[in-house]
Amino acid sequence: MKIPWRKNVLCLVIAGYVTLLLIFGAMVWKGGMTAEAAYEVVKGPLMALIGGSLAISKDLIPLGIGPESQQVHSDRDDP
């Protein structure tokens, strides 16, 4: 079974990471902030983006792919 690529979702997630990286870089380079202070600003959105990325990836992969799920399904089919 082939897993379909969700290119639009992948592009949006990558755009989110790139945006946070650019904001962090702009605050450190142009804003004159220290890296620690800039990280404190982007820490919340970064953690939310990581959590959202994990949730999206979990939901995009259909059930029934991989040897673990095949074992679970075959156990359920036994009377």
PyMOL Python script that loads the backbone (N, CA, C, O; Angstrom):
from pymol import cmd

cmd.read_pdbstr("""\
ATOM      1  N   MET A   1       0.840  -1.178   0.000  1.00  0.00           N
ATOM      2  CA  MET A   1       0.000   0.000   0.000  1.00  0.00           C
ATOM      3  C   MET A   1       0.886   1.243   0.000  1.00  0.00           C
ATOM      4  O   MET A   1       1.860   1.326   0.749  1.00  0.00           O
ATOM      5  N   LYS A   2       0.542   2.186  -0.833  1.00  0.00           N
ATOM      6  CA  LYS A   2       1.334   3.402  -0.960  1.00  0.00           C
ATOM      7  C   LYS A   2       0.703   4.522  -0.140  1.00  0.00           C
ATOM      8  O   LYS A   2      -0.509   4.729  -0.196  1.00  0.00           O
ATOM      9  N   ILE A   3       1.520   5.240   0.618  1.00  0.00           N
ATOM     10  CA  ILE A   3       1.046   6.368   1.420  1.00  0.00           C
ATOM     11  C   ILE A   3       1.041   7.615   0.535  1.00  0.00           C
ATOM     12  O   ILE A   3       2.076   7.982  -0.021  1.00  0.00           O
ATOM     13  N   PRO A   4      -0.119   8.273   0.401  1.00  0.00           N
ATOM     14  CA  PRO A   4      -0.163   9.474  -0.442  1.00  0.00           C
ATOM     15  C   PRO A   4       0.530  10.656   0.230  1.00  0.00           C
ATOM     16  O   PRO A   4       0.440  10.842   1.444  1.00  0.00           O
ATOM     17  N   TRP A   5       1.221  11.446  -0.584  1.00  0.00           N
ATOM     18  CA  TRP A   5       1.863  12.665  -0.077  1.00  0.00           C
ATOM     19  C   TRP A   5       0.842  13.775  -0.024  1.00  0.00           C
ATOM     20  O   TRP A   5       0.116  13.996  -0.994  1.00  0.00           O
ATOM     21  N   ARG A   6       0.774  14.467   1.076  1.00  0.00           N
ATOM     22  CA  ARG A   6      -0.107  15.631   1.210  1.00  0.00           C
ATOM     23  C   ARG A   6       0.783  16.860   1.067  1.00  0.00           C
ATOM     24  O   ARG A   6       1.210  17.457   2.055  1.00  0.00           O
ATOM     25  N   LYS A   7       1.051  17.221  -0.179  1.00  0.00           N
ATOM     26  CA  LYS A   7       2.010  18.300  -0.456  1.00  0.00           C
ATOM     27  C   LYS A   7       1.560  19.643   0.108  1.00  0.00           C
ATOM     28  O   LYS A   7       2.391  20.428   0.563  1.00  0.00           O
ATOM     29  N   ASN A   8       0.269  19.915   0.084  1.00  0.00           N
ATOM     30  CA  ASN A   8      -0.202  21.203   0.594  1.00  0.00           C
ATOM     31  C   ASN A   8       0.007  21.296   2.108  1.00  0.00           C
ATOM     32  O   ASN A   8       0.386  22.354   2.611  1.00  0.00           O
ATOM     33  N   VAL A   9      -0.233  20.218   2.832  1.00  0.00           N
ATOM     34  CA  VAL A   9      -0.030  20.228   4.277  1.00  0.00           C
ATOM     35  C   VAL A   9       1.460  20.322   4.591  1.00  0.00           C
ATOM     36  O   VAL A   9       1.860  21.050   5.499  1.00  0.00           O
ATOM     37  N   LEU A  10       2.270  19.595   3.852  1.00  0.00           N
ATOM     38  CA  LEU A  10       3.717  19.643   4.044  1.00  0.00           C
ATOM     39  C   LEU A  10       4.251  21.048   3.789  1.00  0.00           C
ATOM     40  O   LEU A  10       5.099  21.531   4.540  1.00  0.00           O
ATOM     41  N   CYS A  11       3.773  21.702   2.754  1.00  0.00           N
ATOM     42  CA  CYS A  11       4.217  23.073   2.455  1.00  0.00           C
ATOM     43  C   CYS A  11       3.814  24.040   3.565  1.00  0.00           C
ATOM     44  O   CYS A  11       4.593  24.921   3.927  1.00  0.00           O
ATOM     45  N   LEU A  12       2.613  23.888   4.104  1.00  0.00           N
ATOM     46  CA  LEU A  12       2.175  24.783   5.176  1.00  0.00           C
ATOM     47  C   LEU A  12       2.988  24.578   6.454  1.00  0.00           C
ATOM     48  O   LEU A  12       3.331  25.550   7.129  1.00  0.00           O
ATOM     49  N   VAL A  13       3.298  23.338   6.791  1.00  0.00           N
ATOM     50  CA  VAL A  13       4.099  23.067   7.996  1.00  0.00           C
ATOM     51  C   VAL A  13       5.514  23.612   7.821  1.00  0.00           C
ATOM     52  O   VAL A  13       6.060  24.231   8.734  1.00  0.00           O
ATOM     53  N   ILE A  14       6.105  23.384   6.656  1.00  0.00           N
ATOM     54  CA  ILE A  14       7.450  23.912   6.385  1.00  0.00           C
ATOM     55  C   ILE A  14       7.427  25.435   6.427  1.00  0.00           C
ATOM     56  O   ILE A  14       8.353  26.054   6.952  1.00  0.00           O
ATOM     57  N   ALA A  15       6.375  26.044   5.877  1.00  0.00           N
ATOM     58  CA  ALA A  15       6.268  27.511   5.906  1.00  0.00           C
ATOM     59  C   ALA A  15       6.195  28.024   7.343  1.00  0.00           C
ATOM     60  O   ALA A  15       6.747  29.081   7.646  1.00  0.00           O
ATOM     61  N   GLY A  16       5.531  27.301   8.222  1.00  0.00           N
ATOM     62  CA  GLY A  16       5.471  27.703   9.624  1.00  0.00           C
ATOM     63  C   GLY A  16       6.834  27.680  10.287  1.00  0.00           C
ATOM     64  O   GLY A  16       7.192  28.613  11.005  1.00  0.00           O
ATOM     65  N   TYR A  17       7.606  26.609  10.051  1.00  0.00           N
ATOM     66  CA  TYR A  17       8.951  26.527  10.628  1.00  0.00           C
ATOM     67  C   TYR A  17       9.870  27.601  10.058  1.00  0.00           C
ATOM     68  O   TYR A  17      10.651  28.208  10.792  1.00  0.00           O
ATOM     69  N   VAL A  18       9.780  27.835   8.756  1.00  0.00           N
ATOM     70  CA  VAL A  18      10.624  28.865   8.126  1.00  0.00           C
ATOM     71  C   VAL A  18      10.265  30.248   8.671  1.00  0.00           C
ATOM     72  O   VAL A  18      11.147  31.069   8.923  1.00  0.00           O
ATOM     73  N   THR A  19       8.978  30.499   8.850  1.00  0.00           N
ATOM     74  CA  THR A  19       8.548  31.787   9.390  1.00  0.00           C
ATOM     75  C   THR A  19       9.096  32.015  10.790  1.00  0.00           C
ATOM     76  O   THR A  19       9.599  33.099  11.089  1.00  0.00           O
ATOM     77  N   LEU A  20       9.006  31.010  11.649  1.00  0.00           N
ATOM     78  CA  LEU A  20       9.553  31.156  13.006  1.00  0.00           C
ATOM     79  C   LEU A  20      11.064  31.345  12.983  1.00  0.00           C
ATOM     80  O   LEU A  20      11.609  32.115  13.774  1.00  0.00           O
ATOM     81  N   LEU A  21      11.731  30.650  12.088  1.00  0.00           N
ATOM     82  CA  LEU A  21      13.181  30.812  11.972  1.00  0.00           C
ATOM     83  C   LEU A  21      13.533  32.226  11.512  1.00  0.00           C
ATOM     84  O   LEU A  21      14.483  32.825  12.018  1.00  0.00           O
ATOM     85  N   LEU A  22      12.774  32.759  10.558  1.00  0.00           N
ATOM     86  CA  LEU A  22      13.023  34.126  10.089  1.00  0.00           C
ATOM     87  C   LEU A  22      12.739  35.158  11.180  1.00  0.00           C
ATOM     88  O   LEU A  22      13.484  36.127  11.326  1.00  0.00           O
ATOM     89  N   ILE A  23      11.673  34.955  11.942  1.00  0.00           N
ATOM     90  CA  ILE A  23      11.359  35.875  13.040  1.00  0.00           C
ATOM     91  C   ILE A  23      12.471  35.843  14.077  1.00  0.00           C
ATOM     92  O   ILE A  23      12.918  36.887  14.552  1.00  0.00           O
ATOM     93  N   PHE A  24      12.916  34.637  14.428  1.00  0.00           N
ATOM     94  CA  PHE A  24      14.004  34.503  15.397  1.00  0.00           C
ATOM     95  C   PHE A  24      15.268  35.195  14.886  1.00  0.00           C
ATOM     96  O   PHE A  24      15.918  35.944  15.616  1.00  0.00           O
ATOM     97  N   GLY A  25      15.606  34.935  13.622  1.00  0.00           N
ATOM     98  CA  GLY A  25      16.797  35.557  13.042  1.00  0.00           C
ATOM     99  C   GLY A  25      16.703  37.068  12.984  1.00  0.00           C
ATOM    100  O   GLY A  25      17.686  37.763  13.238  1.00  0.00           O
ATOM    101  N   ALA A  26      15.526  37.581  12.650  1.00  0.00           N
ATOM    102  CA  ALA A  26      15.350  39.033  12.580  1.00  0.00           C
ATOM    103  C   ALA A  26      15.471  39.673  13.960  1.00  0.00           C
ATOM    104  O   ALA A  26      16.027  40.763  14.093  1.00  0.00           O
ATOM    105  N   MET A  27      14.958  39.004  14.978  1.00  0.00           N
ATOM    106  CA  MET A  27      15.053  39.569  16.326  1.00  0.00           C
ATOM    107  C   MET A  27      16.495  39.570  16.826  1.00  0.00           C
ATOM    108  O   MET A  27      16.918  40.504  17.507  1.00  0.00           O
ATOM    109  N   VAL A  28      17.237  38.541  16.493  1.00  0.00           N
ATOM    110  CA  VAL A  28      18.628  38.472  16.969  1.00  0.00           C
ATOM    111  C   VAL A  28      19.513  39.400  16.157  1.00  0.00           C
ATOM    112  O   VAL A  28      20.348  40.110  16.718  1.00  0.00           O
ATOM    113  N   TRP A  29      19.338  39.403  14.837  1.00  0.00           N
ATOM    114  CA  TRP A  29      20.241  40.154  13.977  1.00  0.00           C
ATOM    115  C   TRP A  29      19.876  41.637  13.937  1.00  0.00           C
ATOM    116  O   TRP A  29      20.704  42.485  14.271  1.00  0.00           O
ATOM    117  N   LYS A  30      18.663  41.952  13.538  1.00  0.00           N
ATOM    118  CA  LYS A  30      18.260  43.356  13.387  1.00  0.00           C
ATOM    119  C   LYS A  30      17.745  43.958  14.694  1.00  0.00           C
ATOM    120  O   LYS A  30      17.922  45.148  14.954  1.00  0.00           O
ATOM    121  N   GLY A  31      17.112  43.129  15.500  1.00  0.00           N
ATOM    122  CA  GLY A  31      16.506  43.643  16.718  1.00  0.00           C
ATOM    123  C   GLY A  31      17.480  43.852  17.852  1.00  0.00           C
ATOM    124  O   GLY A  31      17.162  44.542  18.820  1.00  0.00           O
ATOM    125  N   GLY A  32      18.654  43.274  17.753  1.00  0.00           N
ATOM    126  CA  GLY A  32      19.659  43.438  18.791  1.00  0.00           C
ATOM    127  C   GLY A  32      19.367  42.647  20.058  1.00  0.00           C
ATOM    128  O   GLY A  32      19.936  42.943  21.109  1.00  0.00           O
ATOM    129  N   MET A  33      18.489  41.644  19.981  1.00  0.00           N
ATOM    130  CA  MET A  33      18.182  40.826  21.156  1.00  0.00           C
ATOM    131  C   MET A  33      19.216  39.713  21.294  1.00  0.00           C
ATOM    132  O   MET A  33      19.881  39.332  20.331  1.00  0.00           O
ATOM    133  N   THR A  34      19.329  39.212  22.500  1.00  0.00           N
ATOM    134  CA  THR A  34      20.172  38.027  22.683  1.00  0.00           C
ATOM    135  C   THR A  34      19.387  36.814  22.205  1.00  0.00           C
ATOM    136  O   THR A  34      18.163  36.863  22.078  1.00  0.00           O
ATOM    137  N   ALA A  35      20.097  35.735  21.944  1.00  0.00           N
ATOM    138  CA  ALA A  35      19.440  34.514  21.481  1.00  0.00           C
ATOM    139  C   ALA A  35      18.482  33.975  22.539  1.00  0.00           C
ATOM    140  O   ALA A  35      17.425  33.441  22.203  1.00  0.00           O
ATOM    141  N   GLU A  36      18.842  34.111  23.801  1.00  0.00           N
ATOM    142  CA  GLU A  36      17.976  33.622  24.874  1.00  0.00           C
ATOM    143  C   GLU A  36      16.663  34.398  24.921  1.00  0.00           C
ATOM    144  O   GLU A  36      15.595  33.809  25.084  1.00  0.00           O
ATOM    145  N   ALA A  37      16.744  35.717  24.779  1.00  0.00           N
ATOM    146  CA  ALA A  37      15.539  36.547  24.807  1.00  0.00           C
ATOM    147  C   ALA A  37      14.665  36.284  23.581  1.00  0.00           C
ATOM    148  O   ALA A  37      13.440  36.236  23.694  1.00  0.00           O
ATOM    149  N   ALA A  38      15.281  36.115  22.422  1.00  0.00           N
ATOM    150  CA  ALA A  38      14.518  35.836  21.209  1.00  0.00           C
ATOM    151  C   ALA A  38      13.856  34.461  21.287  1.00  0.00           C
ATOM    152  O   ALA A  38      12.737  34.282  20.807  1.00  0.00           O
ATOM    153  N   TYR A  39      14.542  33.492  21.888  1.00  0.00           N
ATOM    154  CA  TYR A  39      13.954  32.166  22.038  1.00  0.00           C
ATOM    155  C   TYR A  39      12.744  32.212  22.968  1.00  0.00           C
ATOM    156  O   TYR A  39      11.759  31.510  22.738  1.00  0.00           O
ATOM    157  N   GLU A  40      12.810  33.029  24.009  1.00  0.00           N
ATOM    158  CA  GLU A  40      11.667  33.157  24.909  1.00  0.00           C
ATOM    159  C   GLU A  40      10.442  33.695  24.164  1.00  0.00           C
ATOM    160  O   GLU A  40       9.311  33.349  24.506  1.00  0.00           O
ATOM    161  N   VAL A  41      10.654  34.533  23.157  1.00  0.00           N
ATOM    162  CA  VAL A  41       9.548  35.088  22.380  1.00  0.00           C
ATOM    163  C   VAL A  41       8.932  34.021  21.476  1.00  0.00           C
ATOM    164  O   VAL A  41       7.707  33.938  21.378  1.00  0.00           O
ATOM    165  N   VAL A  42       9.754  33.202  20.813  1.00  0.00           N
ATOM    166  CA  VAL A  42       9.245  32.219  19.853  1.00  0.00           C
ATOM    167  C   VAL A  42       9.029  30.842  20.458  1.00  0.00           C
ATOM    168  O   VAL A  42       8.603  29.928  19.752  1.00  0.00           O
ATOM    169  N   LYS A  43       9.312  30.667  21.744  1.00  0.00           N
ATOM    170  CA  LYS A  43       9.199  29.341  22.355  1.00  0.00           C
ATOM    171  C   LYS A  43       7.766  28.812  22.321  1.00  0.00           C
ATOM    172  O   LYS A  43       7.557  27.651  21.969  1.00  0.00           O
ATOM    173  N   GLY A  44       6.794  29.616  22.669  1.00  0.00           N
ATOM    174  CA  GLY A  44       5.398  29.182  22.677  1.00  0.00           C
ATOM    175  C   GLY A  44       4.898  28.773  21.295  1.00  0.00           C
ATOM    176  O   GLY A  44       4.384  27.666  21.131  1.00  0.00           O
ATOM    177  N   PRO A  45       5.040  29.650  20.297  1.00  0.00           N
ATOM    178  CA  PRO A  45       4.607  29.254  18.952  1.00  0.00           C
ATOM    179  C   PRO A  45       5.387  28.063  18.396  1.00  0.00           C
ATOM    180  O   PRO A  45       4.830  27.253  17.656  1.00  0.00           O
ATOM    181  N   LEU A  46       6.666  27.949  18.744  1.00  0.00           N
ATOM    182  CA  LEU A  46       7.454  26.819  18.261  1.00  0.00           C
ATOM    183  C   LEU A  46       6.940  25.509  18.843  1.00  0.00           C
ATOM    184  O   LEU A  46       6.801  24.523  18.119  1.00  0.00           O
ATOM    185  N   MET A  47       6.659  25.487  20.138  1.00  0.00           N
ATOM    186  CA  MET A  47       6.138  24.269  20.759  1.00  0.00           C
ATOM    187  C   MET A  47       4.760  23.917  20.198  1.00  0.00           C
ATOM    188  O   MET A  47       4.457  22.740  20.001  1.00  0.00           O
ATOM    189  N   ALA A  48       3.926  24.921  19.940  1.00  0.00           N
ATOM    190  CA  ALA A  48       2.618  24.669  19.344  1.00  0.00           C
ATOM    191  C   ALA A  48       2.763  24.118  17.928  1.00  0.00           C
ATOM    192  O   ALA A  48       2.004  23.237  17.523  1.00  0.00           O
ATOM    193  N   LEU A  49       3.725  24.629  17.182  1.00  0.00           N
ATOM    194  CA  LEU A  49       3.953  24.148  15.822  1.00  0.00           C
ATOM    195  C   LEU A  49       4.460  22.717  15.830  1.00  0.00           C
ATOM    196  O   LEU A  49       4.056  21.917  14.987  1.00  0.00           O
ATOM    197  N   ILE A  50       5.335  22.381  16.763  1.00  0.00           N
ATOM    198  CA  ILE A  50       5.824  21.003  16.868  1.00  0.00           C
ATOM    199  C   ILE A  50       4.673  20.063  17.222  1.00  0.00           C
ATOM    200  O   ILE A  50       4.514  19.010  16.604  1.00  0.00           O
ATOM    201  N   GLY A  51       3.880  20.441  18.206  1.00  0.00           N
ATOM    202  CA  GLY A  51       2.742  19.604  18.588  1.00  0.00           C
ATOM    203  C   GLY A  51       1.730  19.454  17.468  1.00  0.00           C
ATOM    204  O   GLY A  51       1.214  18.361  17.237  1.00  0.00           O
ATOM    205  N   GLY A  52       1.448  20.531  16.781  1.00  0.00           N
ATOM    206  CA  GLY A  52       0.523  20.469  15.652  1.00  0.00           C
ATOM    207  C   GLY A  52       1.059  19.624  14.514  1.00  0.00           C
ATOM    208  O   GLY A  52       0.303  18.901  13.864  1.00  0.00           O
ATOM    209  N   SER A  53       2.352  19.708  14.271  1.00  0.00           N
ATOM    210  CA  SER A  53       2.963  18.895  13.218  1.00  0.00           C
ATOM    211  C   SER A  53       2.842  17.417  13.541  1.00  0.00           C
ATOM    212  O   SER A  53       2.547  16.607  12.662  1.00  0.00           O
ATOM    213  N   LEU A  54       3.068  17.064  14.798  1.00  0.00           N
ATOM    214  CA  LEU A  54       2.929  15.659  15.200  1.00  0.00           C
ATOM    215  C   LEU A  54       1.483  15.194  15.080  1.00  0.00           C
ATOM    216  O   LEU A  54       1.231  14.076  14.631  1.00  0.00           O
ATOM    217  N   ALA A  55       0.542  16.029  15.472  1.00  0.00           N
ATOM    218  CA  ALA A  55      -0.867  15.657  15.369  1.00  0.00           C
ATOM    219  C   ALA A  55      -1.294  15.499  13.915  1.00  0.00           C
ATOM    220  O   ALA A  55      -2.031  14.572  13.579  1.00  0.00           O
ATOM    221  N   ILE A  56      -0.837  16.398  13.060  1.00  0.00           N
ATOM    222  CA  ILE A  56      -1.190  16.315  11.643  1.00  0.00           C
ATOM    223  C   ILE A  56      -0.587  15.069  11.021  1.00  0.00           C
ATOM    224  O   ILE A  56      -1.259  14.375  10.259  1.00  0.00           O
ATOM    225  N   SER A  57       0.669  14.772  11.332  1.00  0.00           N
ATOM    226  CA  SER A  57       1.304  13.598  10.733  1.00  0.00           C
ATOM    227  C   SER A  57       0.627  12.322  11.193  1.00  0.00           C
ATOM    228  O   SER A  57       0.514  11.372  10.418  1.00  0.00           O
ATOM    229  N   LYS A  58       0.173  12.280  12.444  1.00  0.00           N
ATOM    230  CA  LYS A  58      -0.524  11.103  12.949  1.00  0.00           C
ATOM    231  C   LYS A  58      -1.851  10.917  12.216  1.00  0.00           C
ATOM    232  O   LYS A  58      -2.233   9.788  11.907  1.00  0.00           O
ATOM    233  N   ASP A  59      -2.550  12.008  11.937  1.00  0.00           N
ATOM    234  CA  ASP A  59      -3.851  11.924  11.282  1.00  0.00           C
ATOM    235  C   ASP A  59      -3.746  11.679   9.780  1.00  0.00           C
ATOM    236  O   ASP A  59      -4.690  11.163   9.181  1.00  0.00           O
ATOM    237  N   LEU A  60      -2.636  12.031   9.163  1.00  0.00           N
ATOM    238  CA  LEU A  60      -2.513  11.879   7.717  1.00  0.00           C
ATOM    239  C   LEU A  60      -2.187  10.455   7.291  1.00  0.00           C
ATOM    240  O   LEU A  60      -2.508  10.053   6.173  1.00  0.00           O
ATOM    241  N   ILE A  61      -1.556   9.696   8.166  1.00  0.00           N
ATOM    242  CA  ILE A  61      -1.198   8.323   7.816  1.00  0.00           C
ATOM    243  C   ILE A  61      -2.382   7.429   8.170  1.00  0.00           C
ATOM    244  O   ILE A  61      -2.757   7.334   9.339  1.00  0.00           O
ATOM    245  N   PRO A  62      -2.979   6.767   7.164  1.00  0.00           N
ATOM    246  CA  PRO A  62      -4.159   5.953   7.445  1.00  0.00           C
ATOM    247  C   PRO A  62      -3.818   4.714   8.267  1.00  0.00           C
ATOM    248  O   PRO A  62      -2.693   4.217   8.220  1.00  0.00           O
ATOM    249  N   LEU A  63      -4.789   4.225   9.012  1.00  0.00           N
ATOM    250  CA  LEU A  63      -4.593   3.002   9.779  1.00  0.00           C
ATOM    251  C   LEU A  63      -4.464   1.816   8.829  1.00  0.00           C
ATOM    252  O   LEU A  63      -4.982   1.840   7.712  1.00  0.00           O
ATOM    253  N   GLY A  64      -3.782   0.804   9.277  1.00  0.00           N
ATOM    254  CA  GLY A  64      -3.627  -0.387   8.465  1.00  0.00           C
ATOM    255  C   GLY A  64      -2.332  -0.429   7.699  1.00  0.00           C
ATOM    256  O   GLY A  64      -2.155  -1.303   6.851  1.00  0.00           O
ATOM    257  N   ILE A  65      -1.408   0.493   7.970  1.00  0.00           N
ATOM    258  CA  ILE A  65      -0.128   0.499   7.281  1.00  0.00           C
ATOM    259  C   ILE A  65       0.931   0.057   8.267  1.00  0.00           C
ATOM    260  O   ILE A  65       1.008   0.583   9.377  1.00  0.00           O
ATOM    261  N   GLY A  66       1.732  -0.887   7.879  1.00  0.00           N
ATOM    262  CA  GLY A  66       2.818  -1.343   8.731  1.00  0.00           C
ATOM    263  C   GLY A  66       2.516  -2.681   9.384  1.00  0.00           C
ATOM    264  O   GLY A  66       1.355  -3.067   9.518  1.00  0.00           O
ATOM    265  N   PRO A  67       3.555  -3.382   9.785  1.00  0.00           N
ATOM    266  CA  PRO A  67       3.370  -4.723  10.345  1.00  0.00           C
ATOM    267  C   PRO A  67       2.652  -4.715  11.691  1.00  0.00           C
ATOM    268  O   PRO A  67       1.941  -5.668  12.008  1.00  0.00           O
ATOM    269  N   GLU A  68       2.823  -3.654  12.497  1.00  0.00           N
ATOM    270  CA  GLU A  68       2.182  -3.624  13.803  1.00  0.00           C
ATOM    271  C   GLU A  68       0.672  -3.577  13.661  1.00  0.00           C
ATOM    272  O   GLU A  68      -0.038  -4.295  14.366  1.00  0.00           O
ATOM    273  N   SER A  69       0.168  -2.741  12.757  1.00  0.00           N
ATOM    274  CA  SER A  69      -1.264  -2.597  12.605  1.00  0.00           C
ATOM    275  C   SER A  69      -1.876  -3.837  11.964  1.00  0.00           C
ATOM    276  O   SER A  69      -3.028  -4.168  12.244  1.00  0.00           O
ATOM    277  N   GLN A  70      -1.121  -4.531  11.105  1.00  0.00           N
ATOM    278  CA  GLN A  70      -1.632  -5.755  10.504  1.00  0.00           C
ATOM    279  C   GLN A  70      -1.820  -6.819  11.570  1.00  0.00           C
ATOM    280  O   GLN A  70      -2.780  -7.589  11.521  1.00  0.00           O
ATOM    281  N   GLN A  71      -0.919  -6.866  12.523  1.00  0.00           N
ATOM    282  CA  GLN A  71      -1.044  -7.821  13.612  1.00  0.00           C
ATOM    283  C   GLN A  71      -2.275  -7.516  14.453  1.00  0.00           C
ATOM    284  O   GLN A  71      -2.998  -8.431  14.845  1.00  0.00           O
ATOM    285  N   VAL A  72      -2.521  -6.248  14.732  1.00  0.00           N
ATOM    286  CA  VAL A  72      -3.673  -5.851  15.538  1.00  0.00           C
ATOM    287  C   VAL A  72      -4.958  -6.209  14.812  1.00  0.00           C
ATOM    288  O   VAL A  72      -5.887  -6.735  15.426  1.00  0.00           O
ATOM    289  N   HIS A  73      -5.030  -5.932  13.503  1.00  0.00           N
ATOM    290  CA  HIS A  73      -6.237  -6.223  12.746  1.00  0.00           C
ATOM    291  C   HIS A  73      -6.476  -7.717  12.645  1.00  0.00           C
ATOM    292  O   HIS A  73      -7.621  -8.160  12.729  1.00  0.00           O
ATOM    293  N   SER A  74      -5.430  -8.503  12.468  1.00  0.00           N
ATOM    294  CA  SER A  74      -5.618  -9.948  12.358  1.00  0.00           C
ATOM    295  C   SER A  74      -6.069 -10.534  13.685  1.00  0.00           C
ATOM    296  O   SER A  74      -6.804 -11.522  13.698  1.00  0.00           O
ATOM    297  N   ASP A  75      -5.644  -9.948  14.812  1.00  0.00           N
ATOM    298  CA  ASP A  75      -6.101 -10.431  16.111  1.00  0.00           C
ATOM    299  C   ASP A  75      -7.587 -10.140  16.308  1.00  0.00           C
ATOM    300  O   ASP A  75      -8.295 -10.925  16.937  1.00  0.00           O
ATOM    301  N   ARG A  76      -8.054  -9.028  15.780  1.00  0.00           N
ATOM    302  CA  ARG A  76      -9.454  -8.679  15.932  1.00  0.00           C
ATOM    303  C   ARG A  76     -10.345  -9.565  15.083  1.00  0.00           C
ATOM    304  O   ARG A  76     -11.503  -9.792  15.434  1.00  0.00           O
ATOM    305  N   ASP A  77      -9.827 -10.071  13.970  1.00  0.00           N
ATOM    306  CA  ASP A  77     -10.639 -10.879  13.065  1.00  0.00           C
ATOM    307  C   ASP A  77     -10.866 -12.287  13.578  1.00  0.00           C
ATOM    308  O   ASP A  77     -11.795 -12.957  13.128  1.00  0.00           O
ATOM    309  N   ASP A  78     -10.039 -12.758  14.514  1.00  0.00           N
ATOM    310  CA  ASP A  78     -10.194 -14.116  15.042  1.00  0.00           C
ATOM    311  C   ASP A  78     -11.441 -14.196  15.913  1.00  0.00           C
ATOM    312  O   ASP A  78     -11.680 -13.305  16.728  1.00  0.00           O
ATOM    313  N   PRO A  79     -12.249 -15.262  15.754  1.00  0.00           N
ATOM    314  CA  PRO A  79     -13.474 -15.380  16.581  1.00  0.00           C
ATOM    315  C   PRO A  79     -13.186 -15.747  18.006  1.00  0.00           C
ATOM    316  O   PRO A  79     -14.110 -15.880  18.809  1.00  0.00           O
TER     317      PRO A  79
END
""", "prot")
cmd.dss("prot")
cmd.show_as("cartoon", "prot")
cmd.util.cbc("prot")
cmd.orient("prot")
